[in-house]
Amino acid sequence: MRIGSGYDVHAFVSGRPLVLGGVEVAFDRGLAGHSDADVLTHALMDALLSAMRAGDIGRLFPDDDPVYAGADSIELLGRVAALMAGEGWHLVDADTVLVLERPRIAPHRDAMRARLAGALGVPVESIGVKATTTEGLGFAGREEGVAAYAVVLLERTDA
């Protein structure tokens, strides 16, 4: 078994949809990034790649490669899932945290869990999504952007 952790952050910008965990969330701003800037999915991908000792999403999906401009991060997560299976790993559990003041995540949590689980081919019960605020402190507290953390537990399928 192996654990992996991931972290990502993106700044808010006008004129883009806000995509979190593969779900478009109604909000007055989206996140800046080369792909769809889905900070939650990015943190989860980095945690998975970390546990596999396979680098990070910047190596796998470089942000200077035009192929990934506007990419759907859930599709990229599916590619990480295929890599994981090909390397002989199975996701046992994942837990994630979004750090932001607004918008509220609770109404979207189940949809996010379902999208992430579907891309990974695991039961929804294997995916945790929660959110917290910083009580107005730091960049997230000033509503300048969103951070996300993820931790995963992988198990060898060929052991």
C-alpha positions in Angstrom: 0.0 0.0 0.0 1.1 3.6 -0.6 -0.2 7.0 0.3 0.1 10.1 -1.7 -0.7 13.8 -1.1 -1.5 16.5 -3.6 -2.0 20.3 -3.5 -3.0 22.9 -6.0 -4.1 26.5 -6.1 -5.6 28.7 -8.8 -6.6 32.4 -8.8 -10.1 33.6 -9.5 -10.6 35.4 -12.8 -13.7 36.8 -14.6 -15.1 35.3 -17.7 -14.5 31.6 -17.0 -16.8 29.0 -15.5 -16.0 27.7 -12.1 -15.3 24.0 -12.3 -14.6 22.0 -9.1 -14.5 18.3 -9.0 -15.8 18.1 -12.5 -18.9 20.1 -11.7 -19.6 23.5 -13.0 -20.6 25.6 -10.0 -22.6 28.8 -10.4 -20.4 31.7 -9.4 -19.4 35.2 -10.6 -15.8 34.1 -11.4 -13.9 31.0 -12.5 -10.3 29.9 -12.0 -7.3 30.9 -14.1 -5.4 28.1 -15.7 -4.2 26.4 -18.9 -6.9 23.7 -18.7 -10.3 24.1 -17.1 -8.4 25.0 -13.8 -10.3 22.4 -11.8 -8.2 22.8 -8.7 -9.8 19.9 -6.8 -9.3 17.4 -9.6 -5.7 18.6 -10.1 -4.9 18.1 -6.4 -6.4 14.6 -6.6 -4.4 13.7 -9.7 -1.2 14.9 -8.0 -1.9 12.8 -5.0 -2.4 9.7 -7.2 0.7 10.3 -9.2 2.6 10.9 -5.9 1.5 7.6 -4.5 2.6 5.8 -7.7 5.9 7.8 -7.7 5.0 8.9 -11.2 5.8 12.6 -11.0 3.1 15.2 -11.1 0.5 16.6 -13.4 2.9 19.2 -14.7 5.1 16.5 -16.1 2.2 14.4 -17.4 0.1 17.3 -18.8 2.5 20.3 -19.3 0.8 23.7 -19.1 2.9 24.9 -22.0 1.5 22.2 -24.3 -1.4 23.5 -26.5 -3.0 20.1 -26.5 -4.1 20.7 -22.9 -5.4 24.2 -23.4 -8.9 24.2 -22.0 -8.7 20.5 -21.2 -11.4 18.8 -19.2 -9.6 17.8 -16.0 -12.1 14.9 -15.4 -10.9 13.4 -18.7 -7.3 13.9 -17.6 -8.2 12.1 -14.3 -9.4 9.2 -16.4 -6.0 9.0 -18.0 -4.4 9.0 -14.6 -6.7 6.2 -13.6 -5.7 4.2 -16.7 -2.0 4.8 -15.8 -2.7 3.7 -12.3 -4.4 0.4 -13.4 -1.6 -0.2 -15.9 1.0 0.2 -13.2 -0.8 -2.3 -11.0 -2.5 0.1 -8.5 -6.0 0.4 -7.2 -7.5 3.3 -5.3 -8.7 2.3 -1.9 -9.6 5.7 -0.6 -9.2 9.4 -1.4 -10.0 12.4 0.8 -10.0 16.0 -0.5 -10.4 19.5 0.9 -11.3 22.7 -0.9 -10.2 26.0 0.8 -12.4 28.9 -0.2 -14.8 31.4 1.3 -17.4 31.2 -1.4 -19.3 29.7 -3.1 -20.7 27.1 -0.8 -19.7 23.6 -1.7 -22.2 21.5 0.3 -24.9 21.6 -2.5 -22.4 20.3 -5.0 -20.5 17.7 -2.9 -22.4 14.6 -4.0 -22.1 15.5 -7.7 -18.4 16.1 -7.3 -17.9 12.8 -5.5 -19.8 11.0 -8.3 -17.8 12.7 -11.1 -14.5 11.9 -9.4 -15.4 8.4 -8.6 -16.7 7.8 -12.1 -13.5 9.0 -13.7 -11.5 6.7 -11.4 -13.8 3.7 -11.7 -14.3 3.4 -7.9 -17.4 3.5 -5.7 -18.5 7.0 -4.6 -17.9 5.9 -1.0 -14.2 5.8 -1.8 -14.1 9.6 -2.5 -14.4 12.3 0.2 -15.0 15.9 -0.6 -15.3 18.7 1.9 -14.6 22.4 2.1 -13.4 24.9 4.7 -12.9 28.6 4.9 -9.9 30.5 6.3 -12.1 32.9 8.3 -11.0 35.7 6.0 -7.3 35.1 6.3 -4.8 34.7 3.4 -5.5 34.7 -0.4 -8.5 32.3 0.0 -9.9 34.5 2.7 -9.6 37.5 0.5 -11.4 35.5 -2.2 -8.4 35.8 -4.6 -8.4 32.1 -5.4 -9.0 28.5 -4.3 -6.7 25.9 -2.8 -7.3 22.2 -2.7 -5.6 19.3 -0.8 -5.9 15.6 -1.5 -4.6 12.4 0.1 -5.0 8.9 -1.3 -4.4 5.3 -0.3 -3.4 3.0 -3.1 -3.1 -0.8 -3.0 -1.2 -3.1 -5.4 -3.6 -5.1 -7.5 -0.8 -7.6 -8.6 0.6 -8.3 -5.2 
